[in-house]
Amino acid sequence: MRNTMRGNCKYTRRRGIAVIYVIVILLVMLGFCSFAVDLGRVQTAKTELRRACDSAARAGAAFIPYGNTAAQNEAITLAASNKVDGKSLTLTTANVTVGTVTVNSVPCQAVTVTVPRGQVEIPLLFGAVLGESYCTVSATSIAALIAQPSPTTEYVSAHGDPWLSGEQAGTTGSMPDTGYDNPSPNNVHPWKNDIANPSKVSAAVTAAGSSGSYSVPTDSSKVASTDYQSGEPYGSPTQFTVSPGSVVGVSTSSSSEFMSDNQGFLSNNGNGVDYTADGENNGSYSIYSDDASNPSLAEGSQTTSGSEHGISNIEAPLNSVIGVFMDKNGAEYGADSTEETTESGAPSTPTGQDFSTQTDRDYTAIEPSLNQSFYVGDGQTSTTTQQLIFVPNNASALFLGTMDGHEWSNNQGGGNITVTTYQIELVK
């Protein structure tokens, strides 16, 4: 009996030791798990900080043309929209510097965003046990603004209908609402539709060069069945090649055919006398929308709703310069083409934009979507600050035309527009 009891006591003691072993192992495992959590959290924070600094540097570089202060402010604003370990990244001007770096042996202006050690601290779980409650992360990003060697200057005709961007030759646009005026008896509206013919317009633009002597290509086959006169001008807008992710600035010629009081566009009456294209009140203007985007609405309705040929509507000043970005398929076949709508990741028709007030038009930077019409004007704010346009991802072309409600074909005039492209390159 004694031996049995002695044996039971030994067995009990062994069970107690096992429990201690289990507790120790669990503590060790918990420590490793906490260490893994800390390590993962720190690595994630490092990645987030790097991305935030990259984005801030790129944003700041885009604003270098506005001056160092503007570049710093934009970088700081962009950084605040990014999260690092769940908190917005707060920068000051001490974190953002504007200077010069060398890219491919060419000096370029650049923005450097630096977050030194100690500014961003990540709380630790396992580290706290060892006396380290925080781990600091740091990052440095440098983005350079690289202007293309030669800006592109092309003639933009007042016949250019932005809603015919990318459309195939023969495509008609500007079909107005049912209340469209009949031209009889004064022939006020000589053509019902605008007609696309990108190759003809491109050839005419090339022939004009920088001289501004533009010969309007016409189609003499359009007669009374669909239109009211022969010799109707083609309505395709002018196409500029762009690079995705770049930034462009637009400027108009300094000739009298472009004036800021009419938002960048004038017309010639055929007698050598320049006048504002809407011809009213020394350059005042009306706000227009594309009538064909909403054919059921009354002619002249002002609205951002609806679309034509897959391009969004807009509210913008009459005769102002209007832009549309398109990807490769859109630029070649049209935004509403089968090639465009069936491609992987095809862009949908975006929301229309309102530029009916001077405040709306005084943007310093804008980020249009693919197939979204947007206001360009003369490329400057009302205080003559250069406006910057961010080229959307996958874009390959920028189309520039003018604003009208319908029947671009009976407009007059045009002039040279220069597009300067800036590439933003992360160099560190």
Buried (B, 14 or more C-beta within 10 A) or exposed (E): EEEEEEEEEEEEEEEEEEEEEEEEEEEEEEBEEBBEEBBEBBEBBBEBBBBBBBBBBBBBBBBBBBEBEBBBBBBBBBBBEBBBBEEEBEBEEEBBBBEEBEBEEEEBBBBBBBBEEEBBBBEBBBBEEEEEEEBBBBBBBBBBBBBBEEBBBBBBBBBBBBBBBBBBBEBBBBBBBEEBEEBEEEEEBBBBBBBBBBEBBBEBBEEBEEEBEBEBBBBEEBEEEEBBBBBBBBBBBBBBEBBEBBBBBBBBBEEEBBBBBBBBBBBBEEEEEBBBBBBEEEBEBEBBBBBBBBBEBEBBBBBBEBBBBBBBBBBBBBBBBBBBBBBBBBBBBBBBBEEBBEBEEBBEBBEBBBBBEEEEBBBBBBEBBBBBBBBBBBBBBBEEBBBBBBBBEBBBBBBBBBBBBBBBBBBBBBBBBBBBBBBBBBBB
